[in-house]
Amino acid sequence: MPVDITMCPGGDCPRRQGCYRHRAVAEGRQDWFGAPPFDRATGACDQFWDLARLQPTEDDVRTRAYHRWLAAGRPDGDPDVHWHAARAELEAAAAARVV
């Protein structure tokens, strides 16, 4: 996600807990919507950023696990150790970006 974002106050929006614009930790310049952009008539929000997009993909985990394996000296043995550590590391980084 970009550092400069417009944050959402959430209000009574039913989607706010799953929205990055509402739950993100401000890291850079930010602005705020004057009112939540959720449209009750349509049940949609054209500014919704799904928090699920922050979760690491299989490719992200594979790449991180490979780099962890290289950094460990390319040891023989259980590849799941690097895989699980990579997934945990990437999930923790994603969780640190939201409140």
Residue pairs with C-beta under 8 A, 6 or more apart in sequence:
1 20
1 24
1 49
1 53
1 54
1 97
3 27
3 28
3 29
4 28
4 29
4 30
5 20
5 21
5 24
5 30
6 21
6 30
6 31
6 32
6 33
6 47
7 21
7 22
7 24
7 26
7 30
7 31
7 32
7 33
8 16
8 19
8 21
8 22
8 32
8 33
8 36
8 37
8 47
9 22
9 32
9 33
9 35
9 36
10 16
10 19
10 22
10 36
11 35
11 36
11 38
12 36
13 19
13 22
13 36
13 38
13 45
14 38
15 38
15 45
15 48
16 22
16 23
16 36
16 38
17 23
18 50
18 51
18 52
19 45
19 48
19 49
19 50
19 51
20 49
20 50
20 51
20 53
20 54
20 98
21 47
21 48
21 49
23 51
23 98
23 99
24 97
24 98
24 99
25 96
25 97
25 98
25 99
27 97
33 47
36 45
37 45
37 46
37 47
38 44
38 45
38 48
39 45
39 46
51 98
54 94
54 97
54 98
55 91
55 94
56 64
56 87
56 90
56 91
56 94
60 90
61 83
61 86
61 87
61 90
62 83
62 86
64 86
64 87
64 89
64 90
65 79
65 82
65 83
65 85
65 86
65 87
66 82
68 82
68 85
68 86
69 75
69 79
69 82
72 82
